[in-house]
Amino acid sequence: MDFEIYCDESRQELFRTERATAGRYVLIGGLWIEASKRPRFKGLIKQFRDQYHVWGEFKWNRVSPSRLDFYLDLVRLFFREEMRFRCILLARDEMDALRFHHADEELM
């Protein structure tokens, strides 16, 4: 069985100590889906976009009352279908970019 994996991070600026903003955690997550199911999932998400008039990139930190039903349908889709999700949570005060990455921004 072949999988497609989609990864994203949240608050990655916390890796860069000198540019860090307020925040306590960095999250790195991955969503795994069977490659053969990709067209179906894309079609369902397109239906949601058309139904709720959501265009362009959508982000979870931009959930508003006018888009709440769109996001709820997305959540229901992810729980209803066979998808795998993994996430790692890193505490800002336990990260040491200088020690582990020698302050190399390409590695952070």
Phi and psi in radians as a Rosetta constraint file:
Dihedral C 1 N 2 CA 2 C 2 CIRCULARHARMONIC -1.662 0.35
Dihedral N 2 CA 2 C 2 N 3 CIRCULARHARMONIC 2.491 0.35
Dihedral C 2 N 3 CA 3 C 3 CIRCULARHARMONIC -2.116 0.35
Dihedral N 3 CA 3 C 3 N 4 CIRCULARHARMONIC 2.656 0.35
Dihedral C 3 N 4 CA 4 C 4 CIRCULARHARMONIC -1.946 0.35
Dihedral N 4 CA 4 C 4 N 5 CIRCULARHARMONIC 2.424 0.35
Dihedral C 4 N 5 CA 5 C 5 CIRCULARHARMONIC -2.148 0.35
Dihedral N 5 CA 5 C 5 N 6 CIRCULARHARMONIC 2.233 0.35
Dihedral C 5 N 6 CA 6 C 6 CIRCULARHARMONIC -1.996 0.35
Dihedral N 6 CA 6 C 6 N 7 CIRCULARHARMONIC 2.156 0.35
Dihedral C 6 N 7 CA 7 C 7 CIRCULARHARMONIC -2.044 0.35
Dihedral N 7 CA 7 C 7 N 8 CIRCULARHARMONIC 2.633 0.35
Dihedral C 7 N 8 CA 8 C 8 CIRCULARHARMONIC -2.738 0.35
Dihedral N 8 CA 8 C 8 N 9 CIRCULARHARMONIC 2.841 0.35
Dihedral C 8 N 9 CA 9 C 9 CIRCULARHARMONIC -2.295 0.35
Dihedral N 9 CA 9 C 9 N 10 CIRCULARHARMONIC 2.799 0.35
Dihedral C 9 N 10 CA 10 C 10 CIRCULARHARMONIC -2.245 0.35
Dihedral N 10 CA 10 C 10 N 11 CIRCULARHARMONIC 2.327 0.35
Dihedral C 10 N 11 CA 11 C 11 CIRCULARHARMONIC 1.131 0.35
Dihedral N 11 CA 11 C 11 N 12 CIRCULARHARMONIC 0.661 0.35
Dihedral C 11 N 12 CA 12 C 12 CIRCULARHARMONIC -1.107 0.35
Dihedral N 12 CA 12 C 12 N 13 CIRCULARHARMONIC -0.313 0.35
Dihedral C 12 N 13 CA 13 C 13 CIRCULARHARMONIC -1.107 0.35
Dihedral N 13 CA 13 C 13 N 14 CIRCULARHARMONIC -0.319 0.35
Dihedral C 13 N 14 CA 14 C 14 CIRCULARHARMONIC -1.218 0.35
Dihedral N 14 CA 14 C 14 N 15 CIRCULARHARMONIC -0.290 0.35
Dihedral C 14 N 15 CA 15 C 15 CIRCULARHARMONIC -1.193 0.35
Dihedral N 15 CA 15 C 15 N 16 CIRCULARHARMONIC -0.501 0.35
Dihedral C 15 N 16 CA 16 C 16 CIRCULARHARMONIC -1.684 0.35
Dihedral N 16 CA 16 C 16 N 17 CIRCULARHARMONIC 1.646 0.35
Dihedral C 16 N 17 CA 17 C 17 CIRCULARHARMONIC -0.909 0.35
Dihedral N 17 CA 17 C 17 N 18 CIRCULARHARMONIC -0.759 0.35
Dihedral C 17 N 18 CA 18 C 18 CIRCULARHARMONIC -1.254 0.35
Dihedral N 18 CA 18 C 18 N 19 CIRCULARHARMONIC -0.299 0.35
Dihedral C 18 N 19 CA 19 C 19 CIRCULARHARMONIC -1.977 0.35
Dihedral N 19 CA 19 C 19 N 20 CIRCULARHARMONIC 0.158 0.35
Dihedral C 19 N 20 CA 20 C 20 CIRCULARHARMONIC -1.128 0.35
Dihedral N 20 CA 20 C 20 N 21 CIRCULARHARMONIC 2.411 0.35
Dihedral C 20 N 21 CA 21 C 21 CIRCULARHARMONIC -1.792 0.35
Dihedral N 21 CA 21 C 21 N 22 CIRCULARHARMONIC -3.112 0.35
Dihedral C 21 N 22 CA 22 C 22 CIRCULARHARMONIC -1.105 0.35
Dihedral N 22 CA 22 C 22 N 23 CIRCULARHARMONIC 2.473 0.35
Dihedral C 22 N 23 CA 23 C 23 CIRCULARHARMONIC 2.690 0.35
Dihedral N 23 CA 23 C 23 N 24 CIRCULARHARMONIC 2.667 0.35
Dihedral C 23 N 24 CA 24 C 24 CIRCULARHARMONIC -1.907 0.35
Dihedral N 24 CA 24 C 24 N 25 CIRCULARHARMONIC -0.401 0.35
Dihedral C 24 N 25 CA 25 C 25 CIRCULARHARMONIC -2.380 0.35
Dihedral N 25 CA 25 C 25 N 26 CIRCULARHARMONIC 2.618 0.35
Dihedral C 25 N 26 CA 26 C 26 CIRCULARHARMONIC -1.928 0.35
Dihedral N 26 CA 26 C 26 N 27 CIRCULARHARMONIC 2.352 0.35
Dihedral C 26 N 27 CA 27 C 27 CIRCULARHARMONIC -2.055 0.35
Dihedral N 27 CA 27 C 27 N 28 CIRCULARHARMONIC 2.378 0.35
Dihedral C 27 N 28 CA 28 C 28 CIRCULARHARMONIC -2.205 0.35
Dihedral N 28 CA 28 C 28 N 29 CIRCULARHARMONIC 2.130 0.35
Dihedral C 28 N 29 CA 29 C 29 CIRCULARHARMONIC -2.279 0.35
Dihedral N 29 CA 29 C 29 N 30 CIRCULARHARMONIC 2.753 0.35
Dihedral C 29 N 30 CA 30 C 30 CIRCULARHARMONIC -2.431 0.35
Dihedral N 30 CA 30 C 30 N 31 CIRCULARHARMONIC 2.408 0.35
Dihedral C 30 N 31 CA 31 C 31 CIRCULARHARMONIC -1.963 0.35
Dihedral N 31 CA 31 C 31 N 32 CIRCULARHARMONIC 2.183 0.35
Dihedral C 31 N 32 CA 32 C 32 CIRCULARHARMONIC -1.891 0.35
Dihedral N 32 CA 32 C 32 N 33 CIRCULARHARMONIC 2.277 0.35
Dihedral C 32 N 33 CA 33 C 33 CIRCULARHARMONIC -2.325 0.35
Dihedral N 33 CA 33 C 33 N 34 CIRCULARHARMONIC 2.660 0.35
Dihedral C 33 N 34 CA 34 C 34 CIRCULARHARMONIC -1.145 0.35
Dihedral N 34 CA 34 C 34 N 35 CIRCULARHARMONIC 2.306 0.35
Dihedral C 34 N 35 CA 35 C 35 CIRCULARHARMONIC -0.985 0.35
Dihedral N 35 CA 35 C 35 N 36 CIRCULARHARMONIC -0.624 0.35
Dihedral C 35 N 36 CA 36 C 36 CIRCULARHARMONIC -1.202 0.35
Dihedral N 36 CA 36 C 36 N 37 CIRCULARHARMONIC -0.325 0.35
Dihedral C 36 N 37 CA 37 C 37 CIRCULARHARMONIC -1.617 0.35
Dihedral N 37 CA 37 C 37 N 38 CIRCULARHARMONIC -0.077 0.35
Dihedral C 37 N 38 CA 38 C 38 CIRCULARHARMONIC -0.983 0.35
Dihedral N 38 CA 38 C 38 N 39 CIRCULARHARMONIC -0.865 0.35
Dihedral C 38 N 39 CA 39 C 39 CIRCULARHARMONIC -1.013 0.35
Dihedral N 39 CA 39 C 39 N 40 CIRCULARHARMONIC -0.667 0.35
Dihedral C 39 N 40 CA 40 C 40 CIRCULARHARMONIC -1.125 0.35
Dihedral N 40 CA 40 C 40 N 41 CIRCULARHARMONIC -0.818 0.35
Dihedral C 40 N 41 CA 41 C 41 CIRCULARHARMONIC -1.116 0.35
Dihedral N 41 CA 41 C 41 N 42 CIRCULARHARMONIC -0.730 0.35
Dihedral C 41 N 42 CA 42 C 42 CIRCULARHARMONIC -1.051 0.35
Dihedral N 42 CA 42 C 42 N 43 CIRCULARHARMONIC -0.723 0.35
Dihedral C 42 N 43 CA 43 C 43 CIRCULARHARMONIC -1.113 0.35
Dihedral N 43 CA 43 C 43 N 44 CIRCULARHARMONIC -0.723 0.35
Dihedral C 43 N 44 CA 44 C 44 CIRCULARHARMONIC -1.142 0.35
Dihedral N 44 CA 44 C 44 N 45 CIRCULARHARMONIC -0.745 0.35
Dihedral C 44 N 45 CA 45 C 45 CIRCULARHARMONIC -1.150 0.35
Dihedral N 45 CA 45 C 45 N 46 CIRCULARHARMONIC -0.663 0.35
Dihedral C 45 N 46 CA 46 C 46 CIRCULARHARMONIC -1.084 0.35
Dihedral N 46 CA 46 C 46 N 47 CIRCULARHARMONIC -0.703 0.35
Dihedral C 46 N 47 CA 47 C 47 CIRCULARHARMONIC -1.040 0.35
Dihedral N 47 CA 47 C 47 N 48 CIRCULARHARMONIC -0.764 0.35
Dihedral C 47 N 48 CA 48 C 48 CIRCULARHARMONIC -1.083 0.35
Dihedral N 48 CA 48 C 48 N 49 CIRCULARHARMONIC -0.769 0.35
Dihedral C 48 N 49 CA 49 C 49 CIRCULARHARMONIC -1.043 0.35
Dihedral N 49 CA 49 C 49 N 50 CIRCULARHARMONIC -0.799 0.35
Dihedral C 49 N 50 CA 50 C 50 CIRCULARHARMONIC -1.126 0.35
Dihedral N 50 CA 50 C 50 N 51 CIRCULARHARMONIC -0.780 0.35
Dihedral C 50 N 51 CA 51 C 51 CIRCULARHARMONIC -1.081 0.35
Dihedral N 51 CA 51 C 51 N 52 CIRCULARHARMONIC -0.718 0.35
Dihedral C 51 N 52 CA 52 C 52 CIRCULARHARMONIC -1.812 0.35
Dihedral N 52 CA 52 C 52 N 53 CIRCULARHARMONIC 0.085 0.35
Dihedral C 52 N 53 CA 53 C 53 CIRCULARHARMONIC 0.987 0.35
Dihedral N 53 CA 53 C 53 N 54 CIRCULARHARMONIC 0.900 0.35
Dihedral C 53 N 54 CA 54 C 54 CIRCULARHARMONIC -1.907 0.35
Dihedral N 54 CA 54 C 54 N 55 CIRCULARHARMONIC 2.016 0.35
Dihedral C 54 N 55 CA 55 C 55 CIRCULARHARMONIC -2.108 0.35
Dihedral N 55 CA 55 C 55 N 56 CIRCULARHARMONIC 2.785 0.35
Dihedral C 55 N 56 CA 56 C 56 CIRCULARHARMONIC 1.286 0.35
Dihedral N 56 CA 56 C 56 N 57 CIRCULARHARMONIC -2.868 0.35
Dihedral C 56 N 57 CA 57 C 57 CIRCULARHARMONIC -1.322 0.35
Dihedral N 57 CA 57 C 57 N 58 CIRCULARHARMONIC 2.407 0.35
Dihedral C 57 N 58 CA 58 C 58 CIRCULARHARMONIC -2.039 0.35
Dihedral N 58 CA 58 C 58 N 59 CIRCULARHARMONIC 2.504 0.35
Dihedral C 58 N 59 CA 59 C 59 CIRCULARHARMONIC -2.274 0.35
Dihedral N 59 CA 59 C 59 N 60 CIRCULARHARMONIC 2.607 0.35
Dihedral C 59 N 60 CA 60 C 60 CIRCULARHARMONIC -1.237 0.35
Dihedral N 60 CA 60 C 60 N 61 CIRCULARHARMONIC -0.415 0.35
Dihedral C 60 N 61 CA 61 C 61 CIRCULARHARMONIC -1.438 0.35
Dihedral N 61 CA 61 C 61 N 62 CIRCULARHARMONIC 0.036 0.35
Dihedral C 61 N 62 CA 62 C 62 CIRCULARHARMONIC -1.972 0.35
Dihedral N 62 CA 62 C 62 N 63 CIRCULARHARMONIC 0.400 0.35
Dihedral C 62 N 63 CA 63 C 63 CIRCULARHARMONIC -1.205 0.35
Dihedral N 63 CA 63 C 63 N 64 CIRCULARHARMONIC 2.204 0.35
Dihedral C 63 N 64 CA 64 C 64 CIRCULARHARMONIC -2.226 0.35
Dihedral N 64 CA 64 C 64 N 65 CIRCULARHARMONIC 2.853 0.35
Dihedral C 64 N 65 CA 65 C 65 CIRCULARHARMONIC -0.954 0.35
Dihedral N 65 CA 65 C 65 N 66 CIRCULARHARMONIC -0.584 0.35
Dihedral C 65 N 66 CA 66 C 66 CIRCULARHARMONIC -1.267 0.35
Dihedral N 66 CA 66 C 66 N 67 CIRCULARHARMONIC -0.332 0.35
Dihedral C 66 N 67 CA 67 C 67 CIRCULARHARMONIC -1.981 0.35
Dihedral N 67 CA 67 C 67 N 68 CIRCULARHARMONIC 0.120 0.35
Dihedral C 67 N 68 CA 68 C 68 CIRCULARHARMONIC -0.996 0.35
Dihedral N 68 CA 68 C 68 N 69 CIRCULARHARMONIC -0.783 0.35
Dihedral C 68 N 69 CA 69 C 69 CIRCULARHARMONIC -1.113 0.35
Dihedral N 69 CA 69 C 69 N 70 CIRCULARHARMONIC -0.617 0.35
Dihedral C 69 N 70 CA 70 C 70 CIRCULARHARMONIC -1.045 0.35
Dihedral N 70 CA 70 C 70 N 71 CIRCULARHARMONIC -0.884 0.35
Dihedral C 70 N 71 CA 71 C 71 CIRCULARHARMONIC -1.157 0.35
Dihedral N 71 CA 71 C 71 N 72 CIRCULARHARMONIC -0.652 0.35
Dihedral C 71 N 72 CA 72 C 72 CIRCULARHARMONIC -1.114 0.35
Dihedral N 72 CA 72 C 72 N 73 CIRCULARHARMONIC -0.695 0.35
Dihedral C 72 N 73 CA 73 C 73 CIRCULARHARMONIC -1.124 0.35
Dihedral N 73 CA 73 C 73 N 74 CIRCULARHARMONIC -0.648 0.35
Dihedral C 73 N 74 CA 74 C 74 CIRCULARHARMONIC -1.098 0.35
Dihedral N 74 CA 74 C 74 N 75 CIRCULARHARMONIC -0.798 0.35
Dihedral C 74 N 75 CA 75 C 75 CIRCULARHARMONIC -1.065 0.35
Dihedral N 75 CA 75 C 75 N 76 CIRCULARHARMONIC -0.780 0.35
Dihedral C 75 N 76 CA 76 C 76 CIRCULARHARMONIC -1.053 0.35
Dihedral N 76 CA 76 C 76 N 77 CIRCULARHARMONIC -0.707 0.35
Dihedral C 76 N 77 CA 77 C 77 CIRCULARHARMONIC -1.044 0.35
Dihedral N 77 CA 77 C 77 N 78 CIRCULARHARMONIC -0.814 0.35
Dihedral C 77 N 78 CA 78 C 78 CIRCULARHARMONIC -1.144 0.35
Dihedral N 78 CA 78 C 78 N 79 CIRCULARHARMONIC -0.589 0.35
Dihedral C 78 N 79 CA 79 C 79 CIRCULARHARMONIC -1.427 0.35
Dihedral N 79 CA 79 C 79 N 80 CIRCULARHARMONIC -0.475 0.35
Dihedral C 79 N 80 CA 80 C 80 CIRCULARHARMONIC -1.369 0.35
Dihedral N 80 CA 80 C 80 N 81 CIRCULARHARMONIC -0.609 0.35
Dihedral C 80 N 81 CA 81 C 81 CIRCULARHARMONIC -1.641 0.35
Dihedral N 81 CA 81 C 81 N 82 CIRCULARHARMONIC 2.937 0.35
Dihedral C 81 N 82 CA 82 C 82 CIRCULARHARMONIC -1.485 0.35
Dihedral N 82 CA 82 C 82 N 83 CIRCULARHARMONIC 1.592 0.35
Dihedral C 82 N 83 CA 83 C 83 CIRCULARHARMONIC -2.252 0.35
Dihedral N 83 CA 83 C 83 N 84 CIRCULARHARMONIC 2.655 0.35
Dihedral C 83 N 84 CA 84 C 84 CIRCULARHARMONIC -2.053 0.35
Dihedral N 84 CA 84 C 84 N 85 CIRCULARHARMONIC 2.373 0.35
Dihedral C 84 N 85 CA 85 C 85 CIRCULARHARMONIC -2.299 0.35
Dihedral N 85 CA 85 C 85 N 86 CIRCULARHARMONIC 2.346 0.35
Dihedral C 85 N 86 CA 86 C 86 CIRCULARHARMONIC -2.325 0.35
Dihedral N 86 CA 86 C 86 N 87 CIRCULARHARMONIC 2.540 0.35
Dihedral C 86 N 87 CA 87 C 87 CIRCULARHARMONIC -2.520 0.35
Dihedral N 87 CA 87 C 87 N 88 CIRCULARHARMONIC 2.473 0.35
Dihedral C 87 N 88 CA 88 C 88 CIRCULARHARMONIC -2.040 0.35
Dihedral N 88 CA 88 C 88 N 89 CIRCULARHARMONIC 2.389 0.35
Dihedral C 88 N 89 CA 89 C 89 CIRCULARHARMONIC -1.959 0.35
Dihedral N 89 CA 89 C 89 N 90 CIRCULARHARMONIC 2.158 0.35
Dihedral C 89 N 90 CA 90 C 90 CIRCULARHARMONIC -1.993 0.35
Dihedral N 90 CA 90 C 90 N 91 CIRCULARHARMONIC 2.196 0.35
Dihedral C 90 N 91 CA 91 C 91 CIRCULARHARMONIC -1.368 0.35
Dihedral N 91 CA 91 C 91 N 92 CIRCULARHARMONIC 2.276 0.35
Dihedral C 91 N 92 CA 92 C 92 CIRCULARHARMONIC -0.967 0.35
Dihedral N 92 CA 92 C 92 N 93 CIRCULARHARMONIC -0.756 0.35
Dihedral C 92 N 93 CA 93 C 93 CIRCULARHARMONIC -1.290 0.35
Dihedral N 93 CA 93 C 93 N 94 CIRCULARHARMONIC -0.085 0.35
Dihedral C 93 N 94 CA 94 C 94 CIRCULARHARMONIC -1.837 0.35
Dihedral N 94 CA 94 C 94 N 95 CIRCULARHARMONIC -0.040 0.35
Dihedral C 94 N 95 CA 95 C 95 CIRCULARHARMONIC -1.593 0.35
Dihedral N 95 CA 95 C 95 N 96 CIRCULARHARMONIC 2.510 0.35
Dihedral C 95 N 96 CA 96 C 96 CIRCULARHARMONIC -2.370 0.35
Dihedral N 96 CA 96 C 96 N 97 CIRCULARHARMONIC 1.523 0.35
Dihedral C 96 N 97 CA 97 C 97 CIRCULARHARMONIC -1.083 0.35
Dihedral N 97 CA 97 C 97 N 98 CIRCULARHARMONIC -0.628 0.35
Dihedral C 97 N 98 CA 98 C 98 CIRCULARHARMONIC -1.150 0.35
Dihedral N 98 CA 98 C 98 N 99 CIRCULARHARMONIC -0.757 0.35
Dihedral C 98 N 99 CA 99 C 99 CIRCULARHARMONIC -1.219 0.35
Dihedral N 99 CA 99 C 99 N 100 CIRCULARHARMONIC -0.803 0.35
Dihedral C 99 N 100 CA 100 C 100 CIRCULARHARMONIC -1.569 0.35
Dihedral N 100 CA 100 C 100 N 101 CIRCULARHARMONIC -0.375 0.35
Dihedral C 100 N 101 CA 101 C 101 CIRCULARHARMONIC -2.216 0.35
Dihedral N 101 CA 101 C 101 N 102 CIRCULARHARMONIC 0.070 0.35
Dihedral C 101 N 102 CA 102 C 102 CIRCULARHARMONIC 0.877 0.35
Dihedral N 102 CA 102 C 102 N 103 CIRCULARHARMONIC 0.604 0.35
Dihedral C 102 N 103 CA 103 C 103 CIRCULARHARMONIC 1.060 0.35
Dihedral N 103 CA 103 C 103 N 104 CIRCULARHARMONIC 0.342 0.35
Dihedral C 103 N 104 CA 104 C 104 CIRCULARHARMONIC -1.431 0.35
Dihedral N 104 CA 104 C 104 N 105 CIRCULARHARMONIC 1.950 0.35
Dihedral C 104 N 105 CA 105 C 105 CIRCULARHARMONIC -1.134 0.35
Dihedral N 105 CA 105 C 105 N 106 CIRCULARHARMONIC -0.392 0.35
Dihedral C 105 N 106 CA 106 C 106 CIRCULARHARMONIC -1.229 0.35
Dihedral N 106 CA 106 C 106 N 107 CIRCULARHARMONIC -0.387 0.35
Dihedral C 106 N 107 CA 107 C 107 CIRCULARHARMONIC -1.708 0.35
Dihedral N 107 CA 107 C 107 N 108 CIRCULARHARMONIC -0.153 0.35
